[in-house]
Amino acid sequence: MAEYRSTEVAFVRRRFDWGSIWGGVFCFIAIWTVFGALGLAIFATVTQPAASKFDMGLGIGIYAIVLTVVAMFIAGSATGRLAGVSTRLDGFYHGLVLYGLVLVCAFVLASLGGGLSAAATNAATGGAAAENAANAAQNAVNNAAGTLGSYPTPYIMNLLTTLGWGGFISLFLAFVAAVAGAASAVAPRVVEGEIREIRPAA
């Protein structure tokens, strides 16, 4: 009598799979860029000219938060699948590193984009833009100082509280999505199949 045993072998890693983490970062950037442009086009098309800037800004903000959460979950799931994590704890750590790397990349890209834009404008205008920018910055500081002096302290505190809690909630939801996505991609454990008898052919 011949016997066979079917198994599902889990792929176990002892270290971080940086290739998978970078793959998750690129996955997040791709999803966010494509659907972010789609959302901006939709809002620009649907919004009425008489609509207030507050309503449009609120809608874009909510859409950006939802898109970030969904894209981060998909990126975390892709990272966990590619890394072949065997436990939810490994998935948690991969998602945590993915989340931090996405934040660093976003900050670096925003800084580089702003620097390149300012350098290109300065080169095109022969330095006049830099002087105008300096004057505009000084005027903004003066206006901000006047605004802080004209508005009561509770107004400023409420504004800072709203911005602070809104930023914290959006970042926290993105963190949860990245960790949950990576933890949900746990590879199957070793499962022993039942032994069956195979009779020889007649």
C-alpha positions in Angstrom: 0.0 0.0 0.0 1.2 3.5 -0.9 0.7 6.4 1.4 1.0 10.1 0.9 0.7 13.2 3.1 -0.3 16.6 1.9 1.1 19.7 3.6 1.0 23.4 3.3 4.4 24.8 4.3 4.7 28.3 5.7 7.6 30.4 4.5 9.3 31.7 7.6 11.5 34.7 7.7 13.7 35.9 10.6 14.4 39.4 9.3 12.7 42.2 7.6 12.1 41.8 3.9 13.0 45.3 2.7 12.2 44.4 -0.9 8.6 43.7 0.1 8.4 46.8 2.2 9.6 49.0 -0.6 7.1 47.2 -2.9 4.4 48.2 -0.4 5.6 51.9 -0.5 5.5 52.0 -4.3 2.1 50.3 -4.2 0.8 53.0 -1.8 2.2 55.9 -4.0 0.7 54.4 -7.1 -2.8 54.0 -5.6 -2.8 57.4 -3.9 -1.5 59.2 -7.0 -4.0 57.7 -9.4 -7.1 57.9 -7.3 -6.1 61.2 -5.8 -6.0 62.7 -9.2 -9.4 61.1 -9.9 -10.9 62.6 -6.8 -9.5 66.0 -7.5 -11.0 65.9 -11.0 -14.4 64.7 -9.7 -14.5 67.5 -7.1 -13.5 70.1 -9.6 -16.2 68.9 -12.0 -19.1 68.5 -9.5 -18.5 71.5 -7.3 -20.7 74.5 -8.1 -19.2 77.9 -8.5 -21.2 79.3 -5.7 -20.0 76.6 -3.3 -17.9 77.8 -0.3 -14.3 77.0 -0.1 -14.9 75.5 3.3 -17.3 72.9 1.9 -14.9 72.0 -0.9 -11.9 71.8 1.4 -13.8 69.6 3.8 -14.9 67.2 1.1 -11.4 66.9 -0.3 -10.0 66.4 3.2 -12.4 63.5 3.9 -11.7 61.9 0.5 -8.0 62.2 1.1 -8.3 60.5 4.5 -10.4 57.6 3.2 -8.1 57.2 0.2 -5.0 57.2 2.5 -6.5 54.5 4.7 -7.6 52.2 1.8 -4.3 52.7 0.0 -2.3 52.0 3.2 -4.3 48.8 3.9 -3.7 47.5 0.4 0.0 48.4 0.6 0.3 46.7 4.0 -1.4 43.6 2.6 0.9 43.5 -0.4 3.9 43.9 1.9 2.8 41.0 4.1 2.0 38.7 1.1 5.4 39.5 -0.6 7.3 39.0 2.7 5.6 35.8 3.5 5.0 36.7 7.2 4.1 33.6 9.3 2.7 35.4 12.4 0.6 38.4 13.0 3.4 39.9 15.0 5.7 39.8 12.0 3.0 41.4 9.9 2.6 44.1 12.6 6.3 45.0 12.4 6.3 44.9 8.6 3.3 47.2 8.5 4.9 49.5 11.1 8.1 49.9 9.1 6.0 50.4 5.9 4.1 53.2 7.6 7.2 55.0 8.8 8.9 54.6 5.4 5.8 56.1 3.6 5.9 59.1 5.9 9.6 59.7 5.3 9.2 59.3 1.5 6.2 61.8 1.5 8.2 64.3 3.5 11.3 64.0 1.3 9.2 64.2 -1.9 7.4 67.3 -0.7 10.6 69.0 0.3 12.3 68.1 -3.0 9.3 69.3 -5.0 9.2 72.6 -3.2 12.9 73.2 -3.5 12.9 72.3 -7.2 9.9 74.5 -7.9 11.5 77.5 -6.1 14.9 76.9 -7.9 13.2 76.7 -11.3 11.2 79.9 -10.7 14.2 81.7 -9.4 16.3 80.7 -12.5 13.5 81.7 -14.9 13.0 85.1 -13.4 16.6 86.0 -12.8 16.3 86.2 -9.0 13.3 88.6 -8.9 11.1 85.8 -7.6 13.4 85.2 -4.6 13.0 88.9 -3.6 9.3 88.8 -4.1 9.1 85.6 -2.1 11.1 87.1 0.7 8.8 90.2 0.7 5.7 87.9 0.6 7.1 85.9 3.5 7.7 89.0 5.6 4.2 90.3 4.8 2.8 86.9 5.8 4.6 87.1 9.1 3.3 90.6 9.8 -0.2 89.6 8.8 0.0 86.6 11.1 1.2 88.7 13.9 -1.7 91.1 13.4 -4.1 88.2 13.1 -2.9 86.7 16.4 -3.3 90.0 18.0 -6.8 90.8 16.6 -8.4 87.4 17.4 -9.1 86.2 20.9 -7.0 83.4 22.3 -9.9 80.9 22.4 -10.3 81.1 18.6 -6.6 80.4 18.0 -6.7 77.5 20.5 -9.8 76.0 18.9 -8.2 76.2 15.5 -5.0 74.6 16.7 -7.0 71.9 18.5 -9.1 71.1 15.4 -6.0 70.9 13.2 -4.1 68.8 15.7 -6.8 66.3 16.3 -7.6 66.0 12.6 -4.0 65.3 11.8 -3.7 62.8 14.6 -6.8 60.9 13.6 -5.8 60.7 9.9 -2.3 59.5 10.8 -3.6 57.0 13.3 -6.1 55.6 10.9 -3.4 55.2 8.3 -1.2 53.5 10.9 -3.9 51.0 11.8 -4.7 50.3 8.1 -1.0 49.6 7.4 -0.6 47.3 10.4 -3.9 45.5 9.8 -3.2 45.0 6.1 0.2 43.4 6.8 -1.1 41.3 9.7 -4.0 40.0 7.5 -1.5 38.5 5.0 -0.2 35.7 7.3 1.0 32.7 5.4 -0.7 29.4 6.2 0.7 27.2 8.9 1.8 23.6 8.4 -1.3 21.5 8.1 -1.1 17.7 7.9 -3.6 16.1 5.5 -5.3 12.9 6.3 -3.6 9.7 5.1 -5.4 7.8 2.4 -4.7 4.4 0.9 -3.9 4.1 -2.8 -4.7 0.8 -4.3 -2.5 -0.4 -7.1 -3.9 -0.4 -10.6 -5.5 -3.6 -11.7 
